Amino acid sequence: MIVARTQQLAKSKARQRWLKGMTQIHKDDLHPVNGDPLIDDLLPIDGNGRWHVQLTPGSGGISKSEVPDWTGYWLI
């Protein structure tokens, strides 16, 4: 999960975190979440009245499970 003040900042943070070191970046799965169930089943957290997210500080750094050992497609 990426927490940011703007959509652009969130996308930038996600790319810096998850696409670092990739040599073949596929851009077809980088799209905004708009909450339209006809497109996908994802909903934005703000404003839907059904979500509660509690953020707790982590130990810092990226865990091994977040670092792929290959290039190309990487499921997020």
C-alpha positions in Angstrom: 0.0 0.0 0.0 1.3 3.5 -0.8 0.0 6.4 1.2 0.5 9.9 -0.4 -1.3 13.2 -0.5 -1.9 13.1 -4.3 -2.4 10.4 -6.9 0.7 11.5 -8.8 2.9 11.3 -5.7 1.5 7.8 -4.9 2.3 6.6 -8.4 5.8 8.1 -8.2 6.4 6.4 -4.9 5.1 3.1 -6.2 7.3 3.2 -9.2 10.4 4.1 -7.2 9.7 1.3 -4.7 8.5 -1.5 -7.0 10.0 -0.9 -10.4 13.6 -0.1 -9.2 16.1 -2.2 -11.2 13.6 -3.5 -13.7 14.9 -3.6 -17.2 11.6 -4.5 -18.9 8.9 -2.4 -17.3 5.4 -3.2 -18.6 3.1 -0.1 -18.4 -0.2 -1.8 -19.3 -1.0 -2.5 -15.7 -0.2 1.0 -14.3 -3.7 2.6 -14.2 -5.6 4.6 -11.6 -8.1 3.0 -9.4 -11.4 4.7 -10.1 -13.8 2.4 -8.3 -15.9 1.6 -11.4 -17.0 -2.1 -11.0 -17.4 -2.5 -14.7 -13.7 -2.0 -15.1 -12.4 -3.8 -12.0 -13.4 -4.7 -8.5 -11.1 -2.2 -6.7 -12.4 0.7 -4.8 -10.7 3.9 -3.6 -10.3 4.0 0.2 -11.7 7.5 0.6 -15.4 8.2 0.6 -17.0 4.8 0.3 -17.8 4.5 4.0 -16.9 0.8 4.2 -13.2 0.8 4.6 -11.1 1.4 7.7 -7.3 1.4 7.3 -5.0 1.5 10.3 -1.4 2.3 9.4 1.4 1.2 11.8 5.1 2.0 11.4 7.2 -0.8 10.1 10.8 -1.6 10.8 11.8 0.3 7.6 13.3 -1.0 4.4 11.8 -3.4 1.9 11.3 -7.1 2.8 12.7 -9.8 0.6 9.1 -10.7 -0.6 8.9 -7.2 -2.2 12.1 -7.6 -4.2 11.7 -9.7 -7.3 14.6 -12.0 -8.4 13.7 -11.5 -12.1 12.8 -8.8 -14.6 9.6 -8.3 -16.6 6.1 -8.8 -15.1 5.8 -8.6 -11.4 2.4 -9.0 -9.7 1.7 -6.2 -7.3 
